[in-house]
């Protein structure tokens, strides 16, 4: 049953959820029709909301950053933020790759600024708790996230969790077990 424009917001949310799942399962080159199928919408709906691969990847990545923003708004710590980033990155390295290479400089800059603000807000308590070394700045934490995310893109799914844990350990970032 076609509900028309009334289903627009629902379809968009379903497409973003499906994109996160499909990119995680099938990688960067996953067919976009698989996203539409998983979301339960036609390809026309997909392209109406997201005209390019980069657009849907950017929206999915934006959704991931919104999850982190909500976590911080709910009182999440730097360790909580890094654990959620770890989970998101481990589950969807392809999403990171697609977003960074296809979403445009303005969107990538906006996402980075949002992440930096979240880290800046939680960094003092993170230092006090010993989550990160005292000398770390928000730029240092962002660099660590980029390094770990980059390493994940070349690691098989079953090895990612161990790689992330070891990477944080080597970088001097302490997360709860």
C-alpha positions in Angstrom: 0.0 0.0 0.0 1.5 3.3 -1.1 0.9 5.9 1.6 2.4 8.7 -0.5 4.1 11.8 1.0 2.8 11.0 4.5 5.3 8.2 4.7 8.3 10.4 3.8 9.9 10.7 7.2 9.3 7.1 8.0 10.8 6.0 4.7 13.8 8.2 5.2 14.5 6.8 8.6 14.1 3.2 7.3 16.5 4.0 4.4 19.1 5.4 6.8 18.8 2.3 9.1 19.0 0.0 6.1 22.1 1.9 4.7 24.0 1.4 8.0 23.2 -2.3 7.9 23.9 -2.9 4.2 27.2 -0.9 4.2 28.3 -2.9 7.3 27.4 -6.2 5.7 28.4 -5.7 2.1 30.9 -2.9 2.1 31.5 0.3 0.2 30.2 -1.0 -3.1 27.0 -2.5 -1.8 24.2 -2.1 -4.4 21.8 0.8 -3.5 18.8 -1.3 -4.5 19.7 -3.6 -1.6 19.2 -0.6 0.7 15.8 0.2 -0.8 14.8 -3.4 -0.5 15.9 -3.7 3.1 14.0 -0.5 4.0 10.9 -1.8 2.3 10.7 1.1 -0.2 11.1 1.4 -3.9 14.2 2.7 -5.6 12.4 5.9 -6.5 11.9 6.7 -2.8 15.6 6.0 -2.2 16.7 8.4 -4.9 14.1 11.0 -3.9 15.6 11.2 -0.4 19.2 10.5 -1.3 20.2 11.2 -4.9 23.8 9.8 -4.5 25.6 7.1 -2.6 27.4 9.9 -0.7 24.1 11.5 0.3 22.8 8.3 2.0 26.1 7.5 3.5 26.4 11.1 4.9 22.9 10.9 6.3 23.7 7.5 8.0 26.9 8.9 9.4 25.0 12.0 10.6 22.6 9.7 12.4 25.6 8.0 14.1 26.9 11.4 15.3 23.4 12.3 16.5 23.5 9.1 18.7 26.8 10.3 20.2 25.3 13.8 20.8 22.4 12.2 22.6 24.7 10.1 24.7 26.6 13.2 25.8 23.4 15.1 26.4 22.3 12.3 28.7 25.5 12.7 30.7 27.8 10.3 28.8 31.5 10.4 29.6 34.4 10.5 27.2 34.8 6.8 27.8 31.1 6.3 26.8 31.7 8.4 23.7 34.8 6.4 22.7 33.0 3.1 23.3 30.1 4.1 21.1 32.5 5.3 18.4 34.3 2.0 18.7 31.0 0.0 18.3 29.9 2.1 15.4 33.2 2.0 13.6 33.6 -1.8 14.2 30.2 -2.5 12.8 30.4 -0.3 9.8 33.9 0.5 8.5 32.4 0.8 5.0 30.1 3.6 6.2 33.2 5.5 7.3 34.9 5.0 4.0 31.8 5.9 1.9 31.1 9.0 4.0 34.6 10.4 4.0 35.1 9.9 0.2 31.6 10.7 -1.1 29.8 13.1 1.2 31.5 16.3 0.2 33.9 18.6 2.1 31.2 20.7 3.8 29.4 17.7 5.3 32.6 16.0 6.4 33.7 19.3 8.0 30.4 19.7 9.8 30.5 16.1 11.1 34.1 16.6 12.3 33.2 19.9 14.1 30.3 18.2 15.9 32.5 15.3 17.0 35.2 17.7 18.2 32.6 19.7 20.2 31.5 16.4 21.9 35.0 15.4 22.7 35.9 18.9 24.0 32.9 18.8 26.3 33.8 15.4 27.8 37.6 15.7 27.7 38.2 17.4 31.1 36.3 14.7 33.0 38.1 12.1 30.8 41.5 13.4 31.9 40.4 13.4 35.5 39.1 9.9 35.3 42.3 8.7 33.6 40.5 7.7 30.5 43.0 9.6 28.3 46.5 10.9 29.1 46.5 14.3 30.8 48.3 15.9 27.8 45.7 14.8 25.3 43.7 17.6 23.5 40.5 17.2 21.5 42.6 17.1 18.4 44.6 14.2 19.8 41.5 12.2 20.6 40.1 12.9 17.1 43.5 11.8 15.6 43.2 8.6 17.6 39.7 8.0 16.4 40.8 8.5 12.8 43.8 6.2 13.2 41.7 3.4 14.7 38.9 3.8 12.2 41.5 3.7 9.4 43.0 0.5 10.7 39.5 -1.0 10.9 38.8 -0.5 7.2 41.5 -3.1 6.4 40.6 -5.6 9.1 38.1 -8.5 8.9 34.9 -8.3 10.9 35.9 -11.0 13.4 39.3 -9.3 14.2 37.9 -5.7 14.6 37.0 -5.7 18.3 40.5 -7.0 19.3 42.2 -4.5 17.0 40.2 -1.6 18.5 41.0 -2.6 22.0 44.7 -3.1 21.3 44.8 0.2 19.4 43.3 2.2 22.2 45.7 0.5 24.6 48.7 1.4 22.5 47.5 5.0 22.2 47.2 5.3 26.0 43.4 5.5 26.0 41.8 3.5 28.8 38.3 2.2 28.3 36.3 0.1 30.8 36.4 -3.6 29.9 
